Structures are given as C-alpha cells and as structure tokens.
Amino acid sequence: MRISGLNFGRVICVVLLAWATLIWDLDRPVSAASLPRVTLNAESIGPRSIEQRTGETVTRDYAHAWQDLAESVEGNRTDLLNDYFTGIAKERWTQRITAQRKTGLRTRYVDRGHQVKALFYSPDGGEMQLVDQAQIEVQVFDGSKAIYTANRPQKYLVLMTPGADRWYVRSMESIAHDTVKD
C-alpha cells in the first residue's frame, strides 16, 4: 500500500499532536483539585436497591461535591457550591464561608478519601441517605499562618437528592462516631 504525500503529512500531524497532548498531560502536576476517592457500599440499603448506574452517579457526584467544598472553603468562594449543593447543606456552608471570609480565615481540606455506606433509598428514587466515614485533614489559616490542624476521621450523615443531570448534597451533618453503626 502506498501513502500519498498529503496523507502521510496528515498521519505525521496526528501523531505529533497526540504525542504533544500526552507529554502535556504527563507534565501537569496532580493538584488538590483532583477528585477525592469515594467508595460506596450499598449492600444493606432499603427499601429499594440501587441500580449500578445510580450508584456510579451518586459516587461521582459526591466526590465532585467534596472537591467543590474543599475549593470553596480554601478560596472563601460560596459560588463554587452551586453545582453539587442545595437546600440546608448549601445554606450552612455558605454561612460558614461568609463568616470565615469576614474574619480573614481560610480552611484547607486534605482529602484522603471517603467510605460511604448507603442506608436508605426512597421507593420513588427521590432521596438517598448516606453515612460517610471521611478521612480529612483540616488546616485553618489566618493569612498564610497555620493556626489549627486536625487529622482524624470524621463521620457525616448525608442526604442526597437527584436533579435533572446529577445528585445534590441536600443535607450534611457531622455526627459522633457511635451515632450510626457501620
């Protein structure tokens, strides 16, 4: 088979473009903005089981919510909550970020992952209750000076509800470790 000069030029151009893209992707540092690791266990959920696709979507959207939350509290930006938070969860985090901004503080979350257990999925598919065993290091800064650091597991009781194209965190409450059994 013979390749004409024009086709050969196209092949070379595509190969060079693919190579440049690969090099560019490898050269980028892995940032704190990458999605946190979320593992969902829905074995004992009721009264309705979770379809595989729903489980994947909830896991992905919950990871995005934590990513947005981390960026929001570090940058004191309430607008970043808009994509994955709604209801009381959005109101409370907005209030916290607003108060933090007024005092000149900011918080950094170093997210080491989430073991999420699905407890309840409503028969109509309109809400899902989760318990999240989160591994998060919390660092509070006054300007550039660290004034507080904590690195311990935290448990959250979370209510998620579906929207047109994603699941939203509607409620997120920090709870004591012995409140809900794993």
C-alpha positions in Angstrom: 0.0 0.0 0.0 1.3 3.4 -0.9 0.7 6.5 1.1 0.5 9.8 -0.8 2.4 12.8 0.4 -0.7 14.6 1.6 -2.0 11.6 3.6 1.5 11.0 5.1 1.6 14.6 6.2 -1.8 14.1 7.9 -0.6 11.0 9.7 2.5 12.7 10.9 0.5 15.7 12.1 -1.9 13.5 14.1 1.0 11.5 15.6 2.7 14.7 16.7 -0.5 16.2 18.1 -1.2 13.0 20.1 2.4 13.0 21.3 2.3 16.6 22.4 -1.0 16.0 24.2 0.4 13.0 26.1 3.5 15.0 27.1 1.4 18.0 28.2 -0.8 15.7 30.3 2.2 13.9 31.9 3.8 17.3 32.7 0.9 18.6 34.6 1.2 18.2 38.4 -1.6 16.3 40.2 -3.4 19.1 42.0 -5.5 19.2 45.1 -8.4 19.8 42.7 -8.4 16.1 41.6 -11.4 14.2 42.7 -11.3 12.6 46.2 -11.6 8.8 46.4 -15.2 7.8 47.3 -16.2 4.1 47.9 -19.9 3.4 48.1 -21.2 0.3 49.9 -24.9 -0.2 49.2 -25.3 -3.9 50.2 -27.8 -3.3 53.1 -29.7 -0.4 51.7 -33.5 -0.4 51.8 -36.3 -0.2 51.0 -35.1 -0.1 47.4 -31.8 -1.3 45.9 -29.5 1.0 43.9 -29.0 0.3 40.3 -25.4 0.1 39.2 -25.6 3.3 37.1 -27.2 5.2 40.0 -24.5 4.0 42.4 -21.8 5.2 40.0 -23.5 8.6 39.5 -24.0 9.1 43.3 -20.4 8.2 43.9 -19.1 10.6 41.2 -21.4 13.5 42.2 -20.5 13.1 45.9 -16.8 13.2 45.0 -17.4 16.4 43.0 -19.3 17.9 45.9 -16.3 17.3 48.2 -14.0 18.7 45.6 -16.1 21.9 45.3 -16.4 22.1 49.1 -12.7 22.0 49.5 -12.1 24.7 46.9 -14.9 26.8 48.4 -13.6 26.8 52.0 -10.0 27.4 50.9 -10.8 30.2 48.5 -13.7 31.6 50.5 -15.9 31.3 47.4 -19.6 30.5 48.0 -20.3 30.4 44.3 -18.4 27.1 44.0 -21.1 25.4 46.0 -23.7 25.9 43.2 -23.1 22.7 41.2 -23.5 20.0 43.9 -25.1 21.5 46.9 -28.7 22.6 47.6 -31.0 23.2 50.5 -29.8 23.3 54.0 -26.3 22.0 53.1 -25.7 24.9 50.7 -27.1 27.4 53.2 -24.9 26.2 56.1 -21.7 26.0 54.0 -22.5 29.4 52.6 -22.9 30.9 56.1 -19.7 29.3 57.2 -17.7 30.5 54.3 -19.1 34.0 54.6 -18.2 34.1 58.3 -14.7 32.7 57.6 -14.2 35.4 54.9 -15.2 38.2 57.4 -12.6 37.0 59.9 -9.8 36.7 57.3 -9.5 32.9 57.8 -9.5 30.1 55.3 -9.6 26.4 55.6 -7.8 23.7 53.6 -9.1 20.2 53.4 -6.6 17.5 52.6 -9.0 14.8 51.5 -7.8 11.2 51.9 -11.0 9.5 50.9 -14.5 8.6 51.9 -16.0 5.2 52.9 -19.7 5.8 52.2 -22.5 3.4 53.3 -25.9 3.9 51.7 -28.6 3.5 54.4 -31.8 4.4 52.7 -33.1 4.9 49.1 -36.7 6.0 48.9 -39.1 3.9 46.9 -39.7 6.8 44.5 -35.9 7.4 44.0 -36.2 10.9 45.3 -33.7 10.7 48.2 -30.8 8.7 49.4 -29.3 8.7 52.9 -25.6 8.0 53.3 -23.1 7.7 56.2 -19.7 9.0 55.2 -16.6 7.9 57.1 -14.3 10.7 55.8 -10.5 10.8 56.2 -9.8 14.6 56.0 -7.0 16.7 57.4 -8.3 20.1 58.3 -5.9 23.1 58.3 -7.1 26.6 59.3 -5.1 29.6 58.2 -5.0 33.2 59.3 -3.5 34.8 56.2 -0.6 32.4 55.4 -0.1 31.3 59.0 -1.5 27.9 60.0 -3.4 28.3 63.3 -5.1 24.9 63.6 -4.6 21.4 62.2 -6.6 18.3 62.8 -6.2 14.9 61.2 -8.8 12.5 62.3 -11.7 10.5 60.8 -15.0 12.4 60.6 -18.4 10.9 60.1 -21.2 12.7 58.2 -24.9 11.9 57.8 -25.7 12.9 54.2 -29.0 13.3 52.3 -28.7 13.4 48.6 -31.5 14.1 46.1 -31.5 13.8 42.3 -31.7 16.7 39.9 -32.0 16.8 36.2 -28.5 15.6 35.5 -26.8 14.9 38.9 -27.3 14.2 42.5 -27.1 17.1 45.0 -26.0 17.1 48.6 -29.1 18.5 50.4 -28.0 17.9 54.0 -24.6 17.1 55.5 -24.4 16.8 59.3 -21.3 15.9 61.2 -22.1 13.2 63.7 -20.5 11.3 66.5 -18.8 8.1 65.5 -21.1 5.9 67.6 -24.3 7.5 66.3 -24.8 5.3 63.3 -23.3 1.8 63.2 -21.2 0.8 60.2 
